[in-house]
Amino acid sequence: MSKILLVEDNELNRDMLSRRLLKHGFEIATAVNGEESVHLAKSLLPDLILMDMSLPVMDGWQASALIKADPVTQNIPVIALTAHAMGEDRQKALNAGCDEYDTKPIDLARLLAKIRLFVT
């Protein structure tokens, strides 16, 4: 079973997406801010991280960059999740080290296809 770290500060979004991913056979851990995500990435070593980019304490851009800069966590795939759907936002996420990008509201079929590019 693949473990996903879901980083989302909105409780409703976090709960809904967690439940939907659990139904698809993933193990889910959650973080509510970027700082927490960096610590959990290192301690849990998930198979994939779904990173909201607009987070309190430390935003997803900075958290992703720190995760990718750490030799312990640098190979964990990170998919950026954001309501910002402009082309430059996708490039900004990739520049921060994210491996893929998806927009909110979440289209579950599309997100699952992207998750499956990295984990089975």
N, C-alpha and C positions, 0 to 999 in steps of 0.2 A: 504494500500500500504506500503510495507516494504521499509525502508530507508537504503541505503548503503552508507557508507563513503568510497570512492575510493581514496587511497593514492598512487599517481604515479607522478614522476617528469618528465617523458617523455610525452610531449604534445600530440604527435601522438597516443601513447598507451592509454593515458588518454581519449582523445576524442573518439577513436574507441570503447573502452570498455564501456564508458559512454553511447554512442548511442545504443550499442547492449543491454545493461542492461535496458535502458529506454524502448526499444521495448518489453522487457519481463515483463514490468509492475512495475519495481522498481523505486523508487525516488532516485536520485543520488546527493550526495554532494561530492566535491573533495578537496583534499589537495595536495600540491606539495612537502612537506618535512615532516619529522617525527615530528618536533616540532609543526608544524601547525596541524598535525593529533591528537596529544595529546590534544590540546586546543579544536579542533572541536569535538572530541569524547565526551568531557565533556559538551560542550555547546549544541550540537545537539542530543546527546544520540541516535545514529543510531542503527538500529536493527542488523547490521553486518558491519565489517570493512574488506575491501580488502587492504592488506598492502604490497606494494612493499618493499623489504628488502634493496635494494641499493638506498638510498635517501641522498640528501644533508642536511646540517645543523645537523640533527640527523637521524641515520639510522633506518630502520624498526625494527631491533632487539631491540634497546634501546626504541624506541617508544612503541612497543608492551609490553615490560616489564613494562613501566611506566603506560600504560593503564590498564594492569592487576593488578598492585599494588594499584591502586586507587579504594577505595570502591564504588565510584560513577560509574565507568566505567568497573569494573572488570568482570562483567557478559556479556559484549558485546562480541559476538564471533568474533574472528580475524582469517582470512584466509591469510596466507603468500603467496605472489606471488614473484617468483624469477626465474631467468634464471639459477641459480645453482641447478642442478638436482641430486647431489650426496646424498647418504643416510644420511651422516652426516649433510647435510644442512637441511633436513627434521627434524632431531632430534634437531638441533640447534634452528629451528623455534618453535618447541614444547617446548623446554626448556625455550624460551623467553616468553612463555605464549600463543602462537598462538594455536588455536583450530584445525586448519587444514592447509594444505600446498598444493600448486599447482604450476606447473612450467610454464614458458614462453618458447616459444610463447603460448598464451592462447588457449586452446581447449574449446570453449564456452560451448558445451554440457557437458563436464566433469566438468567445473567450476560451471555451473548452478546446476548440481546434488549436488555438495558440498555445494553451497549456500542454497539449499533447505533442507539440513540436519538441518539447523539452523533457517531458516525463511520460511514462507509460502507465 
